[in-house]
Amino acid sequence: MHSPTTLPGRPHGPNSAAATEPAGQGGEDINRGAVDPMMLKGVEIRQPEDGARALTRWIDDVAERPGWLIFFTHDIAAQPTNYGCTPDSFDHLVRYAVEKGCCILPVDSAADRIGW
């Protein structure tokens, strides 16, 4: 089961983001330009912990060059699996995205926002 986790971009209007797993696996990147809804790109939040916290670089990128950044993870726990992250890391990314002016939305809400 994947935990909802996606962040910033601009599917429509100022910095828009989403929180949830991508519909397809289009590779780690920011969704920009014409996007196939079945091949959304996303960035995994996973261990090691310092790697998860360093994902702010993706947020900086989408804040500078708008797009739709989707973060996803397997679990959020105090002692996550290798494919998850801690609540502190997740909170760090969300707070950082909000500070950068990003709109945080679940993927389905972001898709609705762009008219899919």
N, C-alpha and C positions, 0 to 999 in steps of 0.2 A: 504494500500500500504506500503510495506517495503522499507526502504531506504537502498542503498547498504552499507554494513558495515561488513566486515570480516577482520580478521587479521591473523597473522603469523603461520607459520608451515613449513613443508618441504615435500610437495608432491613429490618432486624430486629435488635433488641438495640442496644447502645451503638454510637456512631458507626461506621458501616460505610461503606466506600468501594469503588470498583472501578477497575480500570485496563484500558481498552480502548475501542474505538469504540462509539458507541451503535447499537442495532439499527435504529432509524429516525431520522428527523430531526424532533424535536418542538420545536426551538428552544432557544436558550440559556437555561437555567434549571436549578434543582435539582428533582429528582423528589420530590414529596411527595404524601401521600394516595393515592387510587386512581390507579394508573399503568398505562397501556396498554403492554405490553411491546414492541409494534411502533412505539411513538411515544416512546421514551425521549428525554429532554432531555439535552443535554450542553453543555459549554463548550469552545470551541476554544482550544488553546494555539498561538499563531502570532506572527509578527513584527508590530510591532517588539519588540525584546527587552525594553525597559522595560514594555511592555504585558503580555508573557508573565509577567514577574516580579510584576506587580501583581495577578495573578489570585488572590492570597491572600485578597482580599476575599470571594471565593466560599467559600473554606474557612472564614473567620470566620463567614459566614452559616450554613453547614451545622453548624458547631460550636455555634452559638447556638440554631438552630432545626433539629433533626434532619431529615434527608432523605437522598437518594441523589444525590451529586454525581458526574457522569461528566465527566472531562476527556478530550479526544482531540486528536491532532495528526497531521499528515501525515508528518513526519520529525523525527528528533532527530539533529543533526549540528553539528559545530563551525561550519560555515557553512551553516545551514539555508536551505531555500527560504522564500519569503514565507509559506508555510503550515505551517512547522515551528518548532522551537525548539532552543536549544542544550542540551547535556547539563547545563550549570550551571543553567539555568532550570528544567529538568525536575526535577533534584535538589533545587533550592530549594523547589519546590512539594511534592514528596513529603515532604521533611524537615519542612516547615511543617505539613503535614497530620498527620504522626505526632506532632509536638509538641502539636498541638491535640487529640490523643486519637482521631484517625480511624483506621479500619481500612481498609487499602488492599488491594483485591481486583480480579482481572480481572472484567469484566462477567459472564462466564458463571458464575464462582464466586459472585458476588453474587446472581445470579438463582437459583442453586441454594440459596443461604442463605435466600432468601425463599420457596422452594418453588415456583418456576416450572418 
